[in-house]
């Protein structure tokens, strides 16, 4: 499963999500590939390609296998379900 997080370095919602992402990566034994998009043009272009108008902002969490995504900050339960590929509906 390929999990991706697109974030902005100083984005307040992204900063809040960071410890939760790190905790769940350790707990579940998964890795979320992280792409900073506010200061990196290449990553910003990648976000545009992946996002396709789904979110339009950060944080944006995307599963490249099942296309489940989370737009914006969320709670730990929802993030855990996304990391496990068990998110019931697209956010």
PDB file of N, CA, C and O in Angstrom, chain B, residues numbered from 101:
ATOM      1  N   UNK B 101       0.855  -1.176   0.000  1.00  0.00           N
ATOM      2  CA  UNK B 101       0.000   0.000   0.000  1.00  0.00           C
ATOM      3  C   UNK B 101       0.898   1.234   0.000  1.00  0.00           C
ATOM      4  O   UNK B 101       1.857   1.306   0.768  1.00  0.00           O
ATOM      5  N   UNK B 102       0.594   2.186  -0.844  1.00  0.00           N
ATOM      6  CA  UNK B 102       1.386   3.411  -0.929  1.00  0.00           C
ATOM      7  C   UNK B 102       0.595   4.573  -0.329  1.00  0.00           C
ATOM      8  O   UNK B 102      -0.376   5.049  -0.917  1.00  0.00           O
ATOM      9  N   UNK B 103       1.022   5.013   0.835  1.00  0.00           N
ATOM     10  CA  UNK B 103       0.356   6.094   1.544  1.00  0.00           C
ATOM     11  C   UNK B 103       1.158   7.370   1.373  1.00  0.00           C
ATOM     12  O   UNK B 103       2.377   7.375   1.543  1.00  0.00           O
ATOM     13  N   UNK B 104       0.469   8.452   1.037  1.00  0.00           N
ATOM     14  CA  UNK B 104       1.135   9.728   0.809  1.00  0.00           C
ATOM     15  C   UNK B 104       0.457  10.826   1.616  1.00  0.00           C
ATOM     16  O   UNK B 104      -0.765  10.854   1.759  1.00  0.00           O
ATOM     17  N   UNK B 105       1.280  11.728   2.136  1.00  0.00           N
ATOM     18  CA  UNK B 105       0.779  12.928   2.798  1.00  0.00           C
ATOM     19  C   UNK B 105       1.400  14.136   2.117  1.00  0.00           C
ATOM     20  O   UNK B 105       2.619  14.225   1.971  1.00  0.00           O
ATOM     21  N   UNK B 106       0.553  15.057   1.705  1.00  0.00           N
ATOM     22  CA  UNK B 106       0.996  16.326   1.137  1.00  0.00           C
ATOM     23  C   UNK B 106       0.723  17.389   2.192  1.00  0.00           C
ATOM     24  O   UNK B 106      -0.385  17.480   2.721  1.00  0.00           O
ATOM     25  N   UNK B 107       1.746  18.197   2.496  1.00  0.00           N
ATOM     26  CA  UNK B 107       1.622  19.150   3.593  1.00  0.00           C
ATOM     27  C   UNK B 107       2.388  20.427   3.289  1.00  0.00           C
ATOM     28  O   UNK B 107       3.235  20.470   2.396  1.00  0.00           O
ATOM     29  N   UNK B 108       2.071  21.462   4.051  1.00  0.00           N
ATOM     30  CA  UNK B 108       2.815  22.713   4.003  1.00  0.00           C
ATOM     31  C   UNK B 108       3.628  22.847   5.276  1.00  0.00           C
ATOM     32  O   UNK B 108       3.130  22.572   6.368  1.00  0.00           O
ATOM     33  N   UNK B 109       4.865  23.263   5.141  1.00  0.00           N
ATOM     34  CA  UNK B 109       5.795  23.314   6.276  1.00  0.00           C
ATOM     35  C   UNK B 109       5.240  24.085   7.471  1.00  0.00           C
ATOM     36  O   UNK B 109       5.412  23.657   8.612  1.00  0.00           O
ATOM     37  N   UNK B 110       4.580  25.210   7.225  1.00  0.00           N
ATOM     38  CA  UNK B 110       4.059  26.023   8.324  1.00  0.00           C
ATOM     39  C   UNK B 110       2.536  25.978   8.420  1.00  0.00           C
ATOM     40  O   UNK B 110       1.936  26.792   9.121  1.00  0.00           O
ATOM     41  N   UNK B 111       1.916  25.044   7.730  1.00  0.00           N
ATOM     42  CA  UNK B 111       0.454  24.880   7.773  1.00  0.00           C
ATOM     43  C   UNK B 111       0.038  24.440   9.181  1.00  0.00           C
ATOM     44  O   UNK B 111       0.496  23.399   9.651  1.00  0.00           O
ATOM     45  N   UNK B 112      -0.823  25.211   9.868  1.00  0.00           N
ATOM     46  CA  UNK B 112      -1.188  24.850  11.242  1.00  0.00           C
ATOM     47  C   UNK B 112      -1.896  23.501  11.341  1.00  0.00           C
ATOM     48  O   UNK B 112      -1.674  22.764  12.302  1.00  0.00           O
ATOM     49  N   UNK B 113      -2.736  23.166  10.377  1.00  0.00           N
ATOM     50  CA  UNK B 113      -3.433  21.870  10.404  1.00  0.00           C
ATOM     51  C   UNK B 113      -2.437  20.725  10.213  1.00  0.00           C
ATOM     52  O   UNK B 113      -2.569  19.668  10.830  1.00  0.00           O
ATOM     53  N   UNK B 114      -1.448  20.944   9.358  1.00  0.00           N
ATOM     54  CA  UNK B 114      -0.416  19.931   9.107  1.00  0.00           C
ATOM     55  C   UNK B 114       0.433  19.707  10.350  1.00  0.00           C
ATOM     56  O   UNK B 114       0.786  18.572  10.672  1.00  0.00           O
ATOM     57  N   UNK B 115       0.757  20.781  11.041  1.00  0.00           N
ATOM     58  CA  UNK B 115       1.562  20.698  12.261  1.00  0.00           C
ATOM     59  C   UNK B 115       0.825  19.888  13.326  1.00  0.00           C
ATOM     60  O   UNK B 115       1.438  19.091  14.037  1.00  0.00           O
ATOM     61  N   UNK B 116      -0.483  20.091  13.434  1.00  0.00           N
ATOM     62  CA  UNK B 116      -1.297  19.339  14.398  1.00  0.00           C
ATOM     63  C   UNK B 116      -1.326  17.853  14.037  1.00  0.00           C
ATOM     64  O   UNK B 116      -1.302  17.003  14.927  1.00  0.00           O
ATOM     65  N   UNK B 117      -1.377  17.532  12.742  1.00  0.00           N
ATOM     66  CA  UNK B 117      -1.482  16.144  12.292  1.00  0.00           C
ATOM     67  C   UNK B 117      -0.167  15.373  12.425  1.00  0.00           C
ATOM     68  O   UNK B 117      -0.187  14.149  12.558  1.00  0.00           O
ATOM     69  N   UNK B 118       0.964  16.060  12.390  1.00  0.00           N
ATOM     70  CA  UNK B 118       2.275  15.396  12.345  1.00  0.00           C
ATOM     71  C   UNK B 118       2.487  14.361  13.453  1.00  0.00           C
ATOM     72  O   UNK B 118       2.853  13.228  13.140  1.00  0.00           O
ATOM     73  N   UNK B 119       2.273  14.696  14.744  1.00  0.00           N
ATOM     74  CA  UNK B 119       2.513  13.681  15.778  1.00  0.00           C
ATOM     75  C   UNK B 119       1.553  12.496  15.674  1.00  0.00           C
ATOM     76  O   UNK B 119       1.924  11.370  16.007  1.00  0.00           O
ATOM     77  N   UNK B 120       0.336  12.737  15.219  1.00  0.00           N
ATOM     78  CA  UNK B 120      -0.633  11.655  15.059  1.00  0.00           C
ATOM     79  C   UNK B 120      -0.182  10.701  13.947  1.00  0.00           C
ATOM     80  O   UNK B 120      -0.255   9.482  14.099  1.00  0.00           O
ATOM     81  N   UNK B 121       0.283  11.268  12.833  1.00  0.00           N
ATOM     82  CA  UNK B 121       0.785  10.452  11.722  1.00  0.00           C
ATOM     83  C   UNK B 121       1.964   9.610  12.202  1.00  0.00           C
ATOM     84  O   UNK B 121       2.013   8.407  11.942  1.00  0.00           O
ATOM     85  N   UNK B 122       2.905  10.229  12.894  1.00  0.00           N
ATOM     86  CA  UNK B 122       4.092   9.522  13.373  1.00  0.00           C
ATOM     87  C   UNK B 122       3.721   8.412  14.354  1.00  0.00           C
ATOM     88  O   UNK B 122       4.280   7.317  14.290  1.00  0.00           O
ATOM     89  N   UNK B 123       2.793   8.684  15.252  1.00  0.00           N
ATOM     90  CA  UNK B 123       2.351   7.687  16.230  1.00  0.00           C
ATOM     91  C   UNK B 123       1.752   6.475  15.526  1.00  0.00           C
ATOM     92  O   UNK B 123       2.085   5.335  15.851  1.00  0.00           O
ATOM     93  N   UNK B 124       0.864   6.724  14.560  1.00  0.00           N
ATOM     94  CA  UNK B 124       0.194   5.623  13.879  1.00  0.00           C
ATOM     95  C   UNK B 124       1.136   4.866  12.944  1.00  0.00           C
ATOM     96  O   UNK B 124       0.969   3.663  12.748  1.00  0.00           O
ATOM     97  N   UNK B 125       2.112   5.548  12.371  1.00  0.00           N
ATOM     98  CA  UNK B 125       3.114   4.840  11.560  1.00  0.00           C
ATOM     99  C   UNK B 125       3.806   3.781  12.422  1.00  0.00           C
ATOM    100  O   UNK B 125       3.970   2.638  11.996  1.00  0.00           O
ATOM    101  N   UNK B 126       4.208   4.164  13.627  1.00  0.00           N
ATOM    102  CA  UNK B 126       4.886   3.235  14.536  1.00  0.00           C
ATOM    103  C   UNK B 126       3.935   2.133  14.987  1.00  0.00           C
ATOM    104  O   UNK B 126       4.284   0.953  14.970  1.00  0.00           O
ATOM    105  N   UNK B 127       2.734   2.530  15.388  1.00  0.00           N
ATOM    106  CA  UNK B 127       1.751   1.579  15.907  1.00  0.00           C
ATOM    107  C   UNK B 127       1.363   0.535  14.862  1.00  0.00           C
ATOM    108  O   UNK B 127       1.236  -0.646  15.185  1.00  0.00           O
ATOM    109  N   UNK B 128       1.174   0.963  13.614  1.00  0.00           N
ATOM    110  CA  UNK B 128       0.689   0.070  12.560  1.00  0.00           C
ATOM    111  C   UNK B 128       1.809  -0.514  11.705  1.00  0.00           C
ATOM    112  O   UNK B 128       1.566  -1.398  10.882  1.00  0.00           O
ATOM    113  N   UNK B 129       3.027  -0.028  11.894  1.00  0.00           N
ATOM    114  CA  UNK B 129       4.146  -0.526  11.104  1.00  0.00           C
ATOM    115  C   UNK B 129       4.062  -0.152   9.633  1.00  0.00           C
ATOM    116  O   UNK B 129       4.449  -0.930   8.761  1.00  0.00           O
ATOM    117  N   UNK B 130       3.552   1.046   9.363  1.00  0.00           N
ATOM    118  CA  UNK B 130       3.440   1.528   7.986  1.00  0.00           C
ATOM    119  C   UNK B 130       4.274   2.799   7.828  1.00  0.00           C
ATOM    120  O   UNK B 130       4.681   3.423   8.809  1.00  0.00           O
ATOM    121  N   UNK B 131       4.512   3.158   6.591  1.00  0.00           N
ATOM    122  CA  UNK B 131       5.234   4.387   6.290  1.00  0.00           C
ATOM    123  C   UNK B 131       4.371   5.257   5.398  1.00  0.00           C
ATOM    124  O   UNK B 131       3.827   4.792   4.397  1.00  0.00           O
ATOM    125  N   UNK B 132       4.249   6.515   5.765  1.00  0.00           N
ATOM    126  CA  UNK B 132       3.545   7.494   4.944  1.00  0.00           C
ATOM    127  C   UNK B 132       4.615   8.340   4.264  1.00  0.00           C
ATOM    128  O   UNK B 132       5.423   8.990   4.928  1.00  0.00           O
ATOM    129  N   UNK B 133       4.611   8.325   2.940  1.00  0.00           N
ATOM    130  CA  UNK B 133       5.560   9.140   2.179  1.00  0.00           C
ATOM    131  C   UNK B 133       5.092  10.586   2.250  1.00  0.00           C
ATOM    132  O   UNK B 133       3.934  10.882   1.957  1.00  0.00           O
ATOM    133  N   UNK B 134       5.982  11.479   2.636  1.00  0.00           N
ATOM    134  CA  UNK B 134       5.591  12.871   2.885  1.00  0.00           C
ATOM    135  C   UNK B 134       6.169  13.802   1.827  1.00  0.00           C
ATOM    136  O   UNK B 134       7.332  13.690   1.438  1.00  0.00           O
ATOM    137  N   UNK B 135       5.318  14.729   1.372  1.00  0.00           N
ATOM    138  CA  UNK B 135       5.699  15.681   0.334  1.00  0.00           C
ATOM    139  C   UNK B 135       5.354  17.092   0.788  1.00  0.00           C
ATOM    140  O   UNK B 135       4.177  17.432   0.915  1.00  0.00           O
ATOM    141  N   UNK B 136       6.368  17.916   1.035  1.00  0.00           N
ATOM    142  CA  UNK B 136       6.152  19.319   1.393  1.00  0.00           C
ATOM    143  C   UNK B 136       5.880  20.081   0.096  1.00  0.00           C
ATOM    144  O   UNK B 136       6.686  20.033  -0.834  1.00  0.00           O
ATOM    145  N   UNK B 137       4.739  20.787   0.033  1.00  0.00           N
ATOM    146  CA  UNK B 137       4.307  21.395  -1.236  1.00  0.00           C
ATOM    147  C   UNK B 137       4.377  22.915  -1.269  1.00  0.00           C
ATOM    148  O   UNK B 137       4.286  23.496  -2.351  1.00  0.00           O
ATOM    149  N   UNK B 138       4.533  23.570  -0.151  1.00  0.00           N
ATOM    150  CA  UNK B 138       4.545  25.034  -0.142  1.00  0.00           C
ATOM    151  C   UNK B 138       5.890  25.603  -0.584  1.00  0.00           C
ATOM    152  O   UNK B 138       5.951  26.702  -1.136  1.00  0.00           O
ATOM    153  N   UNK B 139       6.964  24.859  -0.343  1.00  0.00           N
ATOM    154  CA  UNK B 139       8.307  25.339  -0.667  1.00  0.00           C
ATOM    155  C   UNK B 139       9.010  24.461  -1.698  1.00  0.00           C
ATOM    156  O   UNK B 139      10.202  24.635  -1.951  1.00  0.00           O
ATOM    157  N   UNK B 140       8.285  23.530  -2.287  1.00  0.00           N
ATOM    158  CA  UNK B 140       8.884  22.604  -3.243  1.00  0.00           C
ATOM    159  C   UNK B 140       7.976  22.508  -4.467  1.00  0.00           C
ATOM    160  O   UNK B 140       6.924  21.871  -4.416  1.00  0.00           O
ATOM    161  N   UNK B 141       8.384  23.140  -5.561  1.00  0.00           N
ATOM    162  CA  UNK B 141       7.559  23.186  -6.772  1.00  0.00           C
ATOM    163  C   UNK B 141       7.288  21.803  -7.353  1.00  0.00           C
ATOM    164  O   UNK B 141       6.192  21.538  -7.845  1.00  0.00           O
ATOM    165  N   UNK B 142       8.276  20.930  -7.297  1.00  0.00           N
ATOM    166  CA  UNK B 142       8.096  19.577  -7.834  1.00  0.00           C
ATOM    167  C   UNK B 142       7.004  18.834  -7.063  1.00  0.00           C
ATOM    168  O   UNK B 142       6.153  18.175  -7.662  1.00  0.00           O
ATOM    169  N   UNK B 143       7.032  18.943  -5.738  1.00  0.00           N
ATOM    170  CA  UNK B 143       6.003  18.303  -4.912  1.00  0.00           C
ATOM    171  C   UNK B 143       4.642  18.951  -5.122  1.00  0.00           C
ATOM    172  O   UNK B 143       3.622  18.262  -5.112  1.00  0.00           O
ATOM    173  N   UNK B 144       4.612  20.268  -5.313  1.00  0.00           N
ATOM    174  CA  UNK B 144       3.350  20.969  -5.567  1.00  0.00           C
ATOM    175  C   UNK B 144       2.719  20.474  -6.866  1.00  0.00           C
ATOM    176  O   UNK B 144       1.502  20.302  -6.939  1.00  0.00           O
ATOM    177  N   UNK B 145       3.528  20.247  -7.876  1.00  0.00           N
ATOM    178  CA  UNK B 145       3.012  19.719  -9.147  1.00  0.00           C
ATOM    179  C   UNK B 145       2.498  18.298  -8.971  1.00  0.00           C
ATOM    180  O   UNK B 145       1.480  17.921  -9.552  1.00  0.00           O
ATOM    181  N   UNK B 146       3.206  17.514  -8.168  1.00  0.00           N
ATOM    182  CA  UNK B 146       2.766  16.143  -7.888  1.00  0.00           C
ATOM    183  C   UNK B 146       1.407  16.164  -7.184  1.00  0.00           C
ATOM    184  O   UNK B 146       0.529  15.361  -7.498  1.00  0.00           O
ATOM    185  N   UNK B 147       1.241  17.080  -6.239  1.00  0.00           N
ATOM    186  CA  UNK B 147      -0.038  17.211  -5.545  1.00  0.00           C
ATOM    187  C   UNK B 147      -1.155  17.530  -6.530  1.00  0.00           C
ATOM    188  O   UNK B 147      -2.227  16.929  -6.460  1.00  0.00           O
ATOM    189  N   UNK B 148      -0.926  18.452  -7.432  1.00  0.00           N
ATOM    190  CA  UNK B 148      -1.944  18.801  -8.429  1.00  0.00           C
ATOM    191  C   UNK B 148      -2.346  17.581  -9.243  1.00  0.00           C
ATOM    192  O   UNK B 148      -3.528  17.388  -9.529  1.00  0.00           O
ATOM    193  N   UNK B 149      -1.382  16.764  -9.613  1.00  0.00           N
ATOM    194  CA  UNK B 149      -1.650  15.561 -10.401  1.00  0.00           C
ATOM    195  C   UNK B 149      -2.476  14.551  -9.611  1.00  0.00           C
ATOM    196  O   UNK B 149      -3.408  13.949 -10.146  1.00  0.00           O
ATOM    197  N   UNK B 150      -2.135  14.368  -8.349  1.00  0.00           N
ATOM    198  CA  UNK B 150      -2.817  13.384  -7.507  1.00  0.00           C
ATOM    199  C   UNK B 150      -4.168  13.904  -7.030  1.00  0.00           C
ATOM    200  O   UNK B 150      -5.154  13.167  -7.032  1.00  0.00           O
ATOM    201  N   UNK B 151      -4.217  15.154  -6.627  1.00  0.00           N
ATOM    202  CA  UNK B 151      -5.420  15.756  -6.045  1.00  0.00           C
ATOM    203  C   UNK B 151      -6.564  15.841  -7.058  1.00  0.00           C
ATOM    204  O   UNK B 151      -7.699  15.495  -6.731  1.00  0.00           O
ATOM    205  N   UNK B 152      -6.288  16.284  -8.247  1.00  0.00           N
ATOM    206  CA  UNK B 152      -7.291  16.410  -9.316  1.00  0.00           C
ATOM    207  C   UNK B 152      -8.553  17.119  -8.838  1.00  0.00           C
ATOM    208  O   UNK B 152      -9.663  16.739  -9.212  1.00  0.00           O
ATOM    209  N   UNK B 153      -8.381  18.148  -8.011  1.00  0.00           N
ATOM    210  CA  UNK B 153      -9.522  18.920  -7.537  1.00  0.00           C
ATOM    211  C   UNK B 153     -10.288  18.298  -6.387  1.00  0.00           C
ATOM    212  O   UNK B 153     -11.335  18.819  -6.003  1.00  0.00           O
ATOM    213  N   UNK B 154      -9.804  17.201  -5.825  1.00  0.00           N
ATOM    214  CA  UNK B 154     -10.499  16.532  -4.724  1.00  0.00           C
ATOM    215  C   UNK B 154     -10.472  17.363  -3.450  1.00  0.00           C
ATOM    216  O   UNK B 154     -11.450  17.411  -2.705  1.00  0.00           O
ATOM    217  N   UNK B 155      -9.339  18.017  -3.211  1.00  0.00           N
ATOM    218  CA  UNK B 155      -9.154  18.717  -1.943  1.00  0.00           C
ATOM    219  C   UNK B 155      -8.790  20.182  -2.156  1.00  0.00           C
ATOM    220  O   UNK B 155      -9.474  21.076  -1.657  1.00  0.00           O
ATOM    221  N   UNK B 156      -7.736  20.420  -2.881  1.00  0.00           N
ATOM    222  CA  UNK B 156      -7.304  21.787  -3.144  1.00  0.00           C
ATOM    223  C   UNK B 156      -6.537  22.436  -2.014  1.00  0.00           C
ATOM    224  O   UNK B 156      -6.327  23.649  -2.018  1.00  0.00           O
ATOM    225  N   UNK B 157      -6.118  21.643  -1.049  1.00  0.00           N
ATOM    226  CA  UNK B 157      -5.373  22.200   0.075  1.00  0.00           C
ATOM    227  C   UNK B 157      -4.603  21.124   0.804  1.00  0.00           C
ATOM    228  O   UNK B 157      -4.535  19.976   0.365  1.00  0.00           O
ATOM    229  N   UNK B 158      -4.024  21.515   1.926  1.00  0.00           N
ATOM    230  CA  UNK B 158      -3.251  20.580   2.743  1.00  0.00           C
ATOM    231  C   UNK B 158      -3.725  20.664   4.190  1.00  0.00           C
ATOM    232  O   UNK B 158      -4.250  21.698   4.604  1.00  0.00           O
ATOM    233  N   UNK B 159      -3.553  19.610   4.956  1.00  0.00           N
ATOM    234  CA  UNK B 159      -2.967  18.347   4.549  1.00  0.00           C
ATOM    235  C   UNK B 159      -3.907  17.554   3.635  1.00  0.00           C
ATOM    236  O   UNK B 159      -5.131  17.664   3.718  1.00  0.00           O
ATOM    237  N   UNK B 160      -3.295  16.761   2.771  1.00  0.00           N
ATOM    238  CA  UNK B 160      -4.029  15.882   1.864  1.00  0.00           C
ATOM    239  C   UNK B 160      -3.381  14.513   1.964  1.00  0.00           C
ATOM    240  O   UNK B 160      -2.199  14.353   1.656  1.00  0.00           O
ATOM    241  N   UNK B 161      -4.150  13.534   2.391  1.00  0.00           N
ATOM    242  CA  UNK B 161      -3.668  12.165   2.556  1.00  0.00           C
ATOM    243  C   UNK B 161      -4.256  11.323   1.434  1.00  0.00           C
ATOM    244  O   UNK B 161      -5.464  11.351   1.203  1.00  0.00           O
ATOM    245  N   UNK B 162      -3.401  10.568   0.729  1.00  0.00           N
ATOM    246  CA  UNK B 162      -3.862   9.807  -0.435  1.00  0.00           C
ATOM    247  C   UNK B 162      -3.261   8.411  -0.433  1.00  0.00           C
ATOM    248  O   UNK B 162      -2.060   8.239  -0.221  1.00  0.00           O
ATOM    249  N   UNK B 163      -4.107   7.416  -0.672  1.00  0.00           N
ATOM    250  CA  UNK B 163      -3.687   6.026  -0.809  1.00  0.00           C
ATOM    251  C   UNK B 163      -3.659   5.718  -2.302  1.00  0.00           C
ATOM    252  O   UNK B 163      -4.706   5.712  -2.949  1.00  0.00           O
ATOM    253  N   UNK B 164      -2.484   5.465  -2.853  1.00  0.00           N
ATOM    254  CA  UNK B 164      -2.358   5.282  -4.300  1.00  0.00           C
ATOM    255  C   UNK B 164      -2.939   3.962  -4.790  1.00  0.00           C
ATOM    256  O   UNK B 164      -3.171   3.805  -5.989  1.00  0.00           O
ATOM    257  N   UNK B 165      -3.179   3.016  -3.898  1.00  0.00           N
ATOM    258  CA  UNK B 165      -3.730   1.725  -4.315  1.00  0.00           C
ATOM    259  C   UNK B 165      -5.246   1.754  -4.438  1.00  0.00           C
ATOM    260  O   UNK B 165      -5.794   1.326  -5.453  1.00  0.00           O
ATOM    261  N   UNK B 166      -5.931   2.258  -3.409  1.00  0.00           N
ATOM    262  CA  UNK B 166      -7.397   2.226  -3.433  1.00  0.00           C
ATOM    263  C   UNK B 166      -8.015   3.607  -3.623  1.00  0.00           C
ATOM    264  O   UNK B 166      -9.239   3.742  -3.646  1.00  0.00           O
ATOM    265  N   UNK B 167      -7.186   4.623  -3.757  1.00  0.00           N
ATOM    266  CA  UNK B 167      -7.598   6.008  -4.023  1.00  0.00           C
ATOM    267  C   UNK B 167      -8.420   6.623  -2.893  1.00  0.00           C
ATOM    268  O   UNK B 167      -9.093   7.632  -3.100  1.00  0.00           O
ATOM    269  N   UNK B 168      -8.373   6.028  -1.707  1.00  0.00           N
ATOM    270  CA  UNK B 168      -9.015   6.640  -0.552  1.00  0.00           C
ATOM    271  C   UNK B 168      -8.202   7.864  -0.160  1.00  0.00           C
ATOM    272  O   UNK B 168      -6.972   7.852  -0.217  1.00  0.00           O
ATOM    273  N   UNK B 169      -8.901   8.918   0.239  1.00  0.00           N
ATOM    274  CA  UNK B 169      -8.194  10.135   0.610  1.00  0.00           C
ATOM    275  C   UNK B 169      -8.861  10.812   1.787  1.00  0.00           C
ATOM    276  O   UNK B 169     -10.036  10.590   2.078  1.00  0.00           O
ATOM    277  N   UNK B 170      -8.086  11.641   2.455  1.00  0.00           N
ATOM    278  CA  UNK B 170      -8.587  12.506   3.516  1.00  0.00           C
ATOM    279  C   UNK B 170      -8.143  13.912   3.163  1.00  0.00           C
ATOM    280  O   UNK B 170      -6.970  14.164   2.886  1.00  0.00           O
ATOM    281  N   UNK B 171      -9.091  14.807   3.180  1.00  0.00           N
ATOM    282  CA  UNK B 171      -8.828  16.209   2.870  1.00  0.00           C
ATOM    283  C   UNK B 171      -8.862  17.003   4.173  1.00  0.00           C
ATOM    284  O   UNK B 171      -9.901  17.093   4.827  1.00  0.00           O
ATOM    285  N   UNK B 172      -7.721  17.577   4.545  1.00  0.00           N
ATOM    286  CA  UNK B 172      -7.665  18.377   5.758  1.00  0.00           C
ATOM    287  C   UNK B 172      -7.333  17.551   6.983  1.00  0.00           C
ATOM    288  O   UNK B 172      -7.072  16.351   6.895  1.00  0.00           O
ATOM    289  N   UNK B 173      -7.349  18.216   8.124  1.00  0.00           N
ATOM    290  CA  UNK B 173      -7.091  17.539   9.381  1.00  0.00           C
ATOM    291  C   UNK B 173      -8.226  16.585   9.716  1.00  0.00           C
ATOM    292  O   UNK B 173      -9.353  16.768   9.255  1.00  0.00           O
ATOM    293  N   UNK B 174      -7.932  15.573  10.514  1.00  0.00           N
ATOM    294  CA  UNK B 174      -8.937  14.584  10.871  1.00  0.00           C
ATOM    295  C   UNK B 174      -8.622  14.016  12.247  1.00  0.00           C
ATOM    296  O   UNK B 174      -7.634  14.400  12.872  1.00  0.00           O
ATOM    297  N   UNK B 175      -9.463  13.103  12.715  1.00  0.00           N
ATOM    298  CA  UNK B 175      -9.228  12.478  14.015  1.00  0.00           C
ATOM    299  C   UNK B 175      -8.403  11.198  13.844  1.00  0.00           C
ATOM    300  O   UNK B 175      -8.232  10.694  12.734  1.00  0.00           O
ATOM    301  N   UNK B 176      -7.906  10.695  14.955  1.00  0.00           N
ATOM    302  CA  UNK B 176      -7.021   9.529  14.926  1.00  0.00           C
ATOM    303  C   UNK B 176      -7.719   8.292  14.368  1.00  0.00           C
ATOM    304  O   UNK B 176      -7.105   7.526  13.626  1.00  0.00           O
ATOM    305  N   UNK B 177      -8.977   8.084  14.708  1.00  0.00           N
ATOM    306  CA  UNK B 177      -9.720   6.913  14.236  1.00  0.00           C
ATOM    307  C   UNK B 177      -9.817   6.894  12.706  1.00  0.00           C
ATOM    308  O   UNK B 177      -9.613   5.854  12.080  1.00  0.00           O
ATOM    309  N   UNK B 178     -10.127   8.041  12.114  1.00  0.00           N
ATOM    310  CA  UNK B 178     -10.243   8.132  10.656  1.00  0.00           C
ATOM    311  C   UNK B 178      -8.887   7.942   9.999  1.00  0.00           C
ATOM    312  O   UNK B 178      -8.776   7.248   8.988  1.00  0.00           O
ATOM    313  N   UNK B 179      -7.856   8.555  10.566  1.00  0.00           N
ATOM    314  CA  UNK B 179      -6.513   8.415  10.007  1.00  0.00           C
ATOM    315  C   UNK B 179      -6.054   6.961  10.085  1.00  0.00           C
ATOM    316  O   UNK B 179      -5.438   6.457   9.146  1.00  0.00           O
ATOM    317  N   UNK B 180      -6.345   6.287  11.190  1.00  0.00           N
ATOM    318  CA  UNK B 180      -5.982   4.878  11.352  1.00  0.00           C
ATOM    319  C   UNK B 180      -6.676   4.024  10.286  1.00  0.00           C
ATOM    320  O   UNK B 180      -6.043   3.172   9.662  1.00  0.00           O
ATOM    321  N   UNK B 181      -7.970   4.252  10.078  1.00  0.00           N
ATOM    322  CA  UNK B 181      -8.711   3.494   9.063  1.00  0.00           C
ATOM    323  C   UNK B 181      -8.105   3.715   7.679  1.00  0.00           C
ATOM    324  O   UNK B 181      -7.983   2.772   6.897  1.00  0.00           O
ATOM    325  N   UNK B 182      -7.725   4.960   7.373  1.00  0.00           N
ATOM    326  CA  UNK B 182      -7.111   5.266   6.080  1.00  0.00           C
ATOM    327  C   UNK B 182      -5.782   4.526   5.934  1.00  0.00           C
ATOM    328  O   UNK B 182      -5.499   3.951   4.883  1.00  0.00           O
ATOM    329  N   UNK B 183      -4.970   4.543   6.988  1.00  0.00           N
ATOM    330  CA  UNK B 183      -3.667   3.879   6.934  1.00  0.00           C
ATOM    331  C   UNK B 183      -3.805   2.373   6.746  1.00  0.00           C
ATOM    332  O   UNK B 183      -2.931   1.739   6.156  1.00  0.00           O
ATOM    333  N   UNK B 184      -4.892   1.801   7.243  1.00  0.00           N
ATOM    334  CA  UNK B 184      -5.118   0.363   7.120  1.00  0.00           C
ATOM    335  C   UNK B 184      -5.863   0.008   5.832  1.00  0.00           C
ATOM    336  O   UNK B 184      -6.096  -1.168   5.555  1.00  0.00           O
ATOM    337  N   UNK B 185      -6.237   1.020   5.044  1.00  0.00           N
ATOM    338  CA  UNK B 185      -6.985   0.774   3.811  1.00  0.00           C
ATOM    339  C   UNK B 185      -8.431   0.430   4.072  1.00  0.00           C
ATOM    340  O   UNK B 185      -9.076  -0.225   3.253  1.00  0.00           O
ATOM    341  N   UNK B 186      -8.949   0.872   5.218  1.00  0.00           N
ATOM    342  CA  UNK B 186     -10.304   0.515   5.634  1.00  0.00           C
ATOM    343  C   UNK B 186     -11.235   1.713   5.738  1.00  0.00           C
ATOM    344  O   UNK B 186     -12.291   1.622   6.365  1.00  0.00           O
ATOM    345  N   UNK B 187     -10.864   2.820   5.140  1.00  0.00           N
ATOM    346  CA  UNK B 187     -11.712   4.008   5.192  1.00  0.00           C
ATOM    347  C   UNK B 187     -12.968   3.711   4.392  1.00  0.00           C
ATOM    348  O   UNK B 187     -12.884   3.377   3.210  1.00  0.00           O
ATOM    349  N   UNK B 188     -14.142   3.830   5.025  1.00  0.00           N
ATOM    350  CA  UNK B 188     -15.383   3.421   4.375  1.00  0.00           C
ATOM    351  C   UNK B 188     -15.807   4.338   3.250  1.00  0.00           C
ATOM    352  O   UNK B 188     -16.281   3.875   2.212  1.00  0.00           O
ATOM    353  N   UNK B 189     -15.640   5.631   3.445  1.00  0.00           N
ATOM    354  CA  UNK B 189     -16.049   6.556   2.388  1.00  0.00           C
ATOM    355  C   UNK B 189     -14.979   7.610   2.215  1.00  0.00           C
ATOM    356  O   UNK B 189     -14.234   7.912   3.147  1.00  0.00           O
ATOM    357  N   UNK B 190     -14.905   8.164   1.032  1.00  0.00           N
ATOM    358  CA  UNK B 190     -13.928   9.216   0.770  1.00  0.00           C
ATOM    359  C   UNK B 190     -14.329  10.457   1.538  1.00  0.00           C
ATOM    360  O   UNK B 190     -15.505  10.818   1.583  1.00  0.00           O
ATOM    361  N   UNK B 191     -13.354  11.107   2.137  1.00  0.00           N
ATOM    362  CA  UNK B 191     -13.584  12.293   2.966  1.00  0.00           C
ATOM    363  C   UNK B 191     -13.581  13.531   2.119  1.00  0.00           C
ATOM    364  O   UNK B 191     -13.759  14.634   2.637  1.00  0.00           O
TER     365      UNK B 191
END
